[in-house]
Structure formats: C-alpha cells, structure tokens
Amino acid sequence: MRAGLHTGECEVRGDDIGGIAVHIGARVRALAGPNEVLVSSTLRDLVIGSGLAFEERGTHRLKGVPDEWRLFAVAS
C-alpha cells in the first residue's frame, strides 16, 4: 500500500474530481515508498495536535506543480 495525501479545493466534473489539489495528492503518492503514507506540509499543518506523528521526508519538486513541497511520512 502507498498513499499520498494533500488537502485543497477540488472540482467536480460529472462523476470525477480534478483540480490542483488532486494533482498534488497524486504526485505525493508517486513518491511514497511501500507501506508508506506521505502527506504534504499543508495537510500536516492542519492536523497538528491530533496525536498523529510525522517524520520529515525532505523538500521535493512535484511534476507539474510550482514551487518545492515539504513532505512528511505518517509515523507508525
């Protein structure tokens, strides 16, 4: 299992969804290793205080997305 999570606005297109937030989530997922859940710093910042623990995974360029993104793995 690999997962990539981000949060942001999405566009509903019939039975599908799209938009930059969906694109970022897919790019984050592409960088996840086996049995890893990676999240963007945006998502991590929103859940601070939830009891979840995170490990820094560095800053990455995401294809088709401006700027660099700090990514974090959900710690077990």
Biopython code that builds the backbone (N, CA, C, O; Angstrom):
import numpy as np
from Bio.PDB.StructureBuilder import StructureBuilder

atoms = [
    (1, "MET", "N", (0.828, -1.164, 0.000)),
    (1, "MET", "CA", (0.000, 0.000, 0.000)),
    (1, "MET", "C", (0.880, 1.237, 0.000)),
    (1, "MET", "O", (1.870, 1.304, 0.728)),
    (2, "ARG", "N", (0.519, 2.207, -0.811)),
    (2, "ARG", "CA", (1.167, 3.521, -0.831)),
    (2, "ARG", "C", (0.061, 4.557, -0.883)),
    (2, "ARG", "O", (-0.944, 4.364, -1.567)),
    (3, "ALA", "N", (0.240, 5.643, -0.170)),
    (3, "ALA", "CA", (-0.778, 6.697, -0.212)),
    (3, "ALA", "C", (-0.099, 8.057, -0.167)),
    (3, "ALA", "O", (0.951, 8.228, 0.453)),
    (4, "GLY", "N", (-0.717, 9.013, -0.835)),
    (4, "GLY", "CA", (-0.281, 10.397, -0.814)),
    (4, "GLY", "C", (-1.473, 11.281, -0.517)),
    (4, "GLY", "O", (-2.512, 11.162, -1.167)),
    (5, "LEU", "N", (-1.337, 12.163, 0.453)),
    (5, "LEU", "CA", (-2.465, 12.988, 0.880)),
    (5, "LEU", "C", (-2.118, 14.474, 0.834)),
    (5, "LEU", "O", (-1.017, 14.891, 1.191)),
    (6, "HIS", "N", (-3.079, 15.242, 0.390)),
    (6, "HIS", "CA", (-2.996, 16.697, 0.364)),
    (6, "HIS", "C", (-4.419, 17.197, 0.571)),
    (6, "HIS", "O", (-5.366, 16.425, 0.414)),
    (7, "THR", "N", (-4.587, 18.428, 0.908)),
    (7, "THR", "CA", (-5.924, 18.998, 1.052)),
    (7, "THR", "C", (-6.003, 20.310, 0.295)),
    (7, "THR", "O", (-5.030, 21.059, 0.219)),
    (8, "GLY", "N", (-7.157, 20.574, -0.258)),
    (8, "GLY", "CA", (-7.368, 21.805, -1.009)),
    (8, "GLY", "C", (-8.662, 21.715, -1.790)),
    (8, "GLY", "O", (-9.411, 20.745, -1.670)),
    (9, "GLU", "N", (-8.915, 22.731, -2.587)),
    (9, "GLU", "CA", (-10.142, 22.763, -3.377)),
    (9, "GLU", "C", (-10.075, 21.766, -4.528)),
    (9, "GLU", "O", (-9.038, 21.599, -5.171)),
    (10, "CYS", "N", (-11.204, 21.112, -4.770)),
    (10, "CYS", "CA", (-11.341, 20.163, -5.873)),
    (10, "CYS", "C", (-12.480, 20.622, -6.771)),
    (10, "CYS", "O", (-13.367, 21.364, -6.346)),
    (11, "GLU", "N", (-12.441, 20.172, -8.006)),
    (11, "GLU", "CA", (-13.504, 20.461, -8.958)),
    (11, "GLU", "C", (-14.253, 19.166, -9.246)),
    (11, "GLU", "O", (-13.639, 18.134, -9.515)),
    (12, "VAL", "N", (-15.579, 19.223, -9.189)),
    (12, "VAL", "CA", (-16.395, 18.066, -9.548)),
    (12, "VAL", "C", (-16.677, 18.158, -11.038)),
    (12, "VAL", "O", (-17.174, 19.171, -11.531)),
    (13, "ARG", "N", (-16.348, 17.072, -11.753)),
    (13, "ARG", "CA", (-16.539, 17.016, -13.205)),
    (13, "ARG", "C", (-17.350, 15.773, -13.528)),
    (13, "ARG", "O", (-16.792, 14.721, -13.843)),
    (14, "GLY", "N", (-18.653, 15.896, -13.449)),
    (14, "GLY", "CA", (-19.510, 14.728, -13.651)),
    (14, "GLY", "C", (-19.319, 13.756, -12.507)),
    (14, "GLY", "O", (-19.567, 14.095, -11.350)),
    (15, "ASP", "N", (-18.875, 12.537, -12.827)),
    (15, "ASP", "CA", (-18.610, 11.518, -11.814)),
    (15, "ASP", "C", (-17.156, 11.523, -11.359)),
    (15, "ASP", "O", (-16.733, 10.619, -10.638)),
    (16, "ASP", "N", (-16.397, 12.513, -11.763)),
    (16, "ASP", "CA", (-14.969, 12.560, -11.474)),
    (16, "ASP", "C", (-14.651, 13.829, -10.685)),
    (16, "ASP", "O", (-15.470, 14.743, -10.592)),
    (17, "ILE", "N", (-13.447, 13.865, -10.121)),
    (17, "ILE", "CA", (-12.958, 15.072, -9.461)),
    (17, "ILE", "C", (-11.616, 15.440, -10.066)),
    (17, "ILE", "O", (-10.922, 14.584, -10.614)),
    (18, "GLY", "N", (-11.253, 16.699, -9.970)),
    (18, "GLY", "CA", (-9.982, 17.154, -10.503)),
    (18, "GLY", "C", (-9.549, 18.409, -9.794)),
    (18, "GLY", "O", (-10.117, 18.796, -8.773)),
    (19, "GLY", "N", (-8.538, 19.038, -10.346)),
    (19, "GLY", "CA", (-8.014, 20.271, -9.775)),
    (19, "GLY", "C", (-6.613, 20.078, -9.235)),
    (19, "GLY", "O", (-6.113, 18.956, -9.147)),
    (20, "ILE", "N", (-5.993, 21.177, -8.879)),
    (20, "ILE", "CA", (-4.603, 21.149, -8.434)),
    (20, "ILE", "C", (-4.410, 20.319, -7.168)),
    (20, "ILE", "O", (-3.380, 19.660, -7.024)),
    (21, "ALA", "N", (-5.371, 20.334, -6.250)),
    (21, "ALA", "CA", (-5.221, 19.555, -5.013)),
    (21, "ALA", "C", (-5.174, 18.062, -5.309)),
    (21, "ALA", "O", (-4.407, 17.327, -4.687)),
    (22, "VAL", "N", (-5.986, 17.617, -6.253)),
    (22, "VAL", "CA", (-5.978, 16.202, -6.651)),
    (22, "VAL", "C", (-4.645, 15.871, -7.316)),
    (22, "VAL", "O", (-4.064, 14.814, -7.067)),
    (23, "HIS", "N", (-4.171, 16.772, -8.156)),
    (23, "HIS", "CA", (-2.896, 16.580, -8.848)),
    (23, "HIS", "C", (-1.744, 16.483, -7.836)),
    (23, "HIS", "O", (-0.882, 15.613, -7.960)),
    (24, "ILE", "N", (-1.732, 17.362, -6.850)),
    (24, "ILE", "CA", (-0.680, 17.332, -5.829)),
    (24, "ILE", "C", (-0.735, 16.023, -5.047)),
    (24, "ILE", "O", (0.302, 15.406, -4.808)),
    (25, "GLY", "N", (-1.925, 15.593, -4.647)),
    (25, "GLY", "CA", (-2.062, 14.320, -3.936)),
    (25, "GLY", "C", (-1.504, 13.155, -4.730)),
    (25, "GLY", "O", (-0.847, 12.276, -4.172)),
    (26, "ALA", "N", (-1.763, 13.144, -6.035)),
    (26, "ALA", "CA", (-1.249, 12.071, -6.892)),
    (26, "ALA", "C", (0.270, 12.120, -6.984)),
    (26, "ALA", "O", (0.926, 11.078, -6.982)),
    (27, "ARG", "N", (0.831, 13.313, -7.064)),
    (27, "ARG", "CA", (2.298, 13.451, -7.132)),
    (27, "ARG", "C", (2.951, 13.041, -5.808)),
    (27, "ARG", "O", (4.014, 12.421, -5.806)),
    (28, "VAL", "N", (2.325, 13.382, -4.702)),
    (28, "VAL", "CA", (2.841, 12.974, -3.390)),
    (28, "VAL", "C", (2.805, 11.454, -3.283)),
    (28, "VAL", "O", (3.762, 10.844, -2.806)),
    (29, "ARG", "N", (1.711, 10.839, -3.722)),
    (29, "ARG", "CA", (1.584, 9.380, -3.691)),
    (29, "ARG", "C", (2.679, 8.709, -4.523)),
    (29, "ARG", "O", (3.198, 7.662, -4.137)),
    (30, "ALA", "N", (3.023, 9.297, -5.644)),
    (30, "ALA", "CA", (4.050, 8.719, -6.515)),
    (30, "ALA", "C", (5.411, 8.644, -5.820)),
    (30, "ALA", "O", (6.251, 7.826, -6.196)),
    (31, "LEU", "N", (5.633, 9.479, -4.822)),
    (31, "LEU", "CA", (6.901, 9.481, -4.090)),
    (31, "LEU", "C", (6.888, 8.572, -2.863)),
    (31, "LEU", "O", (7.934, 8.329, -2.262)),
    (32, "ALA", "N", (5.725, 8.074, -2.491)),
    (32, "ALA", "CA", (5.617, 7.212, -1.305)),
    (32, "ALA", "C", (6.270, 5.863, -1.564)),
    (32, "ALA", "O", (6.172, 5.309, -2.659)),
    (33, "GLY", "N", (6.932, 5.350, -0.546)),
    (33, "GLY", "CA", (7.518, 4.025, -0.629)),
    (33, "GLY", "C", (6.495, 2.962, -0.251)),
    (33, "GLY", "O", (5.369, 3.288, 0.126)),
    (34, "PRO", "N", (6.882, 1.689, -0.351)),
    (34, "PRO", "CA", (5.974, 0.608, 0.044)),
    (34, "PRO", "C", (5.528, 0.778, 1.501)),
    (34, "PRO", "O", (6.341, 1.087, 2.372)),
    (35, "ASN", "N", (4.260, 0.580, 1.752)),
    (35, "ASN", "CA", (3.685, 0.694, 3.098)),
    (35, "ASN", "C", (3.915, 2.064, 3.731)),
    (35, "ASN", "O", (4.093, 2.172, 4.944)),
    (36, "GLU", "N", (3.910, 3.107, 2.903)),
    (36, "GLU", "CA", (4.157, 4.455, 3.405)),
    (36, "GLU", "C", (2.992, 5.374, 3.041)),
    (36, "GLU", "O", (2.438, 5.301, 1.944)),
    (37, "VAL", "N", (2.640, 6.230, 3.979)),
    (37, "VAL", "CA", (1.652, 7.283, 3.736)),
    (37, "VAL", "C", (2.395, 8.610, 3.823)),
    (37, "VAL", "O", (2.865, 8.999, 4.892)),
    (38, "LEU", "N", (2.498, 9.303, 2.684)),
    (38, "LEU", "CA", (3.137, 10.613, 2.647)),
    (38, "LEU", "C", (2.071, 11.692, 2.622)),
    (38, "LEU", "O", (1.016, 11.519, 2.013)),
    (39, "VAL", "N", (2.348, 12.802, 3.281)),
    (39, "VAL", "CA", (1.417, 13.925, 3.287)),
    (39, "VAL", "C", (2.176, 15.211, 2.978)),
    (39, "VAL", "O", (3.375, 15.323, 3.237)),
    (40, "SER", "N", (1.463, 16.162, 2.428)),
    (40, "SER", "CA", (2.039, 17.484, 2.191)),
    (40, "SER", "C", (2.128, 18.245, 3.514)),
    (40, "SER", "O", (1.460, 17.908, 4.491)),
    (41, "SER", "N", (2.962, 19.270, 3.518)),
    (41, "SER", "CA", (3.057, 20.093, 4.731)),
    (41, "SER", "C", (1.733, 20.802, 5.012)),
    (41, "SER", "O", (1.420, 21.091, 6.168)),
    (42, "THR", "N", (0.960, 21.081, 3.977)),
    (42, "THR", "CA", (-0.358, 21.704, 4.162)),
    (42, "THR", "C", (-1.244, 20.822, 5.029)),
    (42, "THR", "O", (-1.863, 21.294, 5.982)),
    (43, "LEU", "N", (-1.298, 19.545, 4.691)),
    (43, "LEU", "CA", (-2.137, 18.616, 5.454)),
    (43, "LEU", "C", (-1.582, 18.423, 6.864)),
    (43, "LEU", "O", (-2.332, 18.441, 7.840)),
    (44, "ARG", "N", (-0.270, 18.238, 6.964)),
    (44, "ARG", "CA", (0.338, 18.052, 8.289)),
    (44, "ARG", "C", (0.038, 19.232, 9.205)),
    (44, "ARG", "O", (-0.298, 19.044, 10.374)),
    (45, "ASP", "N", (0.157, 20.443, 8.678)),
    (45, "ASP", "CA", (-0.107, 21.638, 9.487)),
    (45, "ASP", "C", (-1.552, 21.687, 9.984)),
    (45, "ASP", "O", (-1.812, 22.189, 11.077)),
    (46, "LEU", "N", (-2.485, 21.175, 9.197)),
    (46, "LEU", "CA", (-3.894, 21.192, 9.591)),
    (46, "LEU", "C", (-4.228, 20.193, 10.691)),
    (46, "LEU", "O", (-5.211, 20.373, 11.410)),
    (47, "VAL", "N", (-3.422, 19.137, 10.831)),
    (47, "VAL", "CA", (-3.748, 18.105, 11.823)),
    (47, "VAL", "C", (-2.816, 18.123, 13.035)),
    (47, "VAL", "O", (-2.856, 17.212, 13.861)),
    (48, "ILE", "N", (-1.979, 19.156, 13.144)),
    (48, "ILE", "CA", (-1.125, 19.293, 14.329)),
    (48, "ILE", "C", (-2.032, 19.292, 15.560)),
    (48, "ILE", "O", (-3.056, 19.976, 15.582)),
    (49, "GLY", "N", (-1.660, 18.535, 16.566)),
    (49, "GLY", "CA", (-2.465, 18.434, 17.779)),
    (49, "GLY", "C", (-3.437, 17.273, 17.752)),
    (49, "GLY", "O", (-4.160, 17.045, 18.721)),
    (50, "SER", "N", (-3.462, 16.525, 16.637)),
    (50, "SER", "CA", (-4.397, 15.400, 16.511)),
    (50, "SER", "C", (-3.870, 14.126, 17.162)),
    (50, "SER", "O", (-4.615, 13.162, 17.337)),
    (51, "GLY", "N", (-2.590, 14.120, 17.519)),
    (51, "GLY", "CA", (-1.989, 12.909, 18.064)),
    (51, "GLY", "C", (-1.224, 12.111, 17.023)),
    (51, "GLY", "O", (-0.513, 11.169, 17.373)),
    (52, "LEU", "N", (-1.357, 12.469, 15.741)),
    (52, "LEU", "CA", (-0.585, 11.792, 14.701)),
    (52, "LEU", "C", (0.864, 12.256, 14.770)),
    (52, "LEU", "O", (1.141, 13.412, 15.091)),
    (53, "ALA", "N", (1.777, 11.353, 14.469)),
    (53, "ALA", "CA", (3.198, 11.694, 14.445)),
    (53, "ALA", "C", (3.688, 11.638, 13.000)),
    (53, "ALA", "O", (3.221, 10.820, 12.207)),
    (54, "PHE", "N", (4.629, 12.509, 12.670)),
    (54, "PHE", "CA", (5.145, 12.595, 11.307)),
    (54, "PHE", "C", (6.663, 12.588, 11.317)),
    (54, "PHE", "O", (7.295, 13.054, 12.265)),
    (55, "GLU", "N", (7.236, 12.051, 10.251)),
    (55, "GLU", "CA", (8.681, 12.077, 10.037)),
    (55, "GLU", "C", (8.951, 12.857, 8.763)),
    (55, "GLU", "O", (8.337, 12.596, 7.728)),
    (56, "GLU", "N", (9.866, 13.811, 8.834)),
    (56, "GLU", "CA", (10.191, 14.638, 7.667)),
    (56, "GLU", "C", (10.800, 13.781, 6.562)),
    (56, "GLU", "O", (11.632, 12.911, 6.823)),
    (57, "ARG", "N", (10.378, 14.036, 5.334)),
    (57, "ARG", "CA", (10.901, 13.322, 4.164)),
    (57, "ARG", "C", (11.546, 14.277, 3.159)),
    (57, "ARG", "O", (11.811, 13.904, 2.017)),
    (58, "GLY", "N", (11.791, 15.498, 3.593)),
    (58, "GLY", "CA", (12.525, 16.433, 2.749)),
    (58, "GLY", "C", (11.645, 17.279, 1.849)),
    (58, "GLY", "O", (10.417, 17.196, 1.871)),
    (59, "THR", "N", (12.326, 18.101, 1.053)),
    (59, "THR", "CA", (11.670, 19.007, 0.125)),
    (59, "THR", "C", (11.775, 18.423, -1.274)),
    (59, "THR", "O", (12.836, 17.949, -1.681)),
    (60, "HIS", "N", (10.672, 18.460, -2.006)),
    (60, "HIS", "CA", (10.615, 17.827, -3.323)),
    (60, "HIS", "C", (9.976, 18.754, -4.341)),
    (60, "HIS", "O", (9.134, 19.586, -4.003)),
    (61, "ARG", "N", (10.388, 18.599, -5.593)),
    (61, "ARG", "CA", (9.707, 19.233, -6.721)),
    (61, "ARG", "C", (8.685, 18.223, -7.210)),
    (61, "ARG", "O", (9.017, 17.059, -7.430)),
    (62, "LEU", "N", (7.458, 18.653, -7.379)),
    (62, "LEU", "CA", (6.392, 17.789, -7.865)),
    (62, "LEU", "C", (6.112, 18.151, -9.320)),
    (62, "LEU", "O", (5.862, 19.314, -9.638)),
    (63, "LYS", "N", (6.154, 17.165, -10.193)),
    (63, "LYS", "CA", (5.976, 17.393, -11.624)),
    (63, "LYS", "C", (4.661, 18.133, -11.889)),
    (63, "LYS", "O", (3.594, 17.718, -11.437)),
    (64, "GLY", "N", (4.766, 19.233, -12.629)),
    (64, "GLY", "CA", (3.585, 19.997, -12.998)),
    (64, "GLY", "C", (3.036, 20.901, -11.911)),
    (64, "GLY", "O", (1.975, 21.502, -12.074)),
    (65, "VAL", "N", (3.767, 20.998, -10.786)),
    (65, "VAL", "CA", (3.299, 21.806, -9.650)),
    (65, "VAL", "C", (4.382, 22.841, -9.331)),
    (65, "VAL", "O", (5.553, 22.485, -9.196)),
    (66, "PRO", "N", (4.003, 24.121, -9.208)),
    (66, "PRO", "CA", (5.013, 25.138, -8.898)),
    (66, "PRO", "C", (5.620, 24.971, -7.504)),
    (66, "PRO", "O", (5.017, 24.377, -6.611)),
    (67, "ASP", "N", (6.804, 25.499, -7.349)),
    (67, "ASP", "CA", (7.498, 25.563, -6.058)),
    (67, "ASP", "C", (7.990, 24.191, -5.595)),
    (67, "ASP", "O", (7.823, 23.179, -6.276)),
    (68, "GLU", "N", (8.596, 24.199, -4.424)),
    (68, "GLU", "CA", (9.041, 22.963, -3.774)),
    (68, "GLU", "C", (8.085, 22.659, -2.638)),
    (68, "GLU", "O", (7.491, 23.565, -2.053)),
    (69, "TRP", "N", (7.937, 21.371, -2.327)),
    (69, "TRP", "CA", (6.970, 20.928, -1.320)),
    (69, "TRP", "C", (7.665, 20.097, -0.258)),
    (69, "TRP", "O", (8.392, 19.157, -0.576)),
    (70, "ARG", "N", (7.441, 20.445, 1.016)),
    (70, "ARG", "CA", (7.932, 19.626, 2.131)),
    (70, "ARG", "C", (6.958, 18.480, 2.325)),
    (70, "ARG", "O", (5.746, 18.680, 2.404)),
    (71, "LEU", "N", (7.507, 17.275, 2.399)),
    (71, "LEU", "CA", (6.678, 16.090, 2.578)),
    (71, "LEU", "C", (7.014, 15.414, 3.897)),
    (71, "LEU", "O", (8.135, 15.506, 4.398)),
    (72, "PHE", "N", (6.016, 14.733, 4.447)),
    (72, "PHE", "CA", (6.147, 14.041, 5.722)),
    (72, "PHE", "C", (5.512, 12.668, 5.612)),
    (72, "PHE", "O", (4.498, 12.494, 4.935)),
    (73, "ALA", "N", (6.112, 11.692, 6.282)),
    (73, "ALA", "CA", (5.524, 10.354, 6.371)),
    (73, "ALA", "C", (4.770, 10.258, 7.686)),
    (73, "ALA", "O", (5.229, 10.746, 8.719)),
    (74, "VAL", "N", (3.610, 9.625, 7.633)),
    (74, "VAL", "CA", (2.876, 9.349, 8.866)),
    (74, "VAL", "C", (3.654, 8.269, 9.600)),
    (74, "VAL", "O", (3.907, 7.202, 9.040)),
    (75, "ALA", "N", (4.035, 8.530, 10.844)),
    (75, "ALA", "CA", (4.837, 7.586, 11.631)),
    (75, "ALA", "C", (3.922, 6.557, 12.281)),
    (75, "ALA", "O", (2.805, 6.862, 12.699)),
    (76, "SER", "N", (4.431, 5.326, 12.353)),
    (76, "SER", "CA", (3.613, 4.267, 12.978)),
    (76, "SER", "C", (3.890, 4.158, 14.455)),
    (76, "SER", "O", (3.293, 3.323, 15.135)),
]
sb = StructureBuilder()
sb.init_structure("model")
sb.init_model(0)
sb.init_chain("A")
sb.init_seg("    ")
for serial, (resi, resn, name, xyz) in enumerate(atoms, 1):
    if name == "N":
        sb.init_residue(resn, " ", resi, " ")
    sb.init_atom(name, np.array(xyz, "f"), 0.0, 1.0, " ", f" {name:<3s}", serial, name[0])
structure = sb.get_structure()
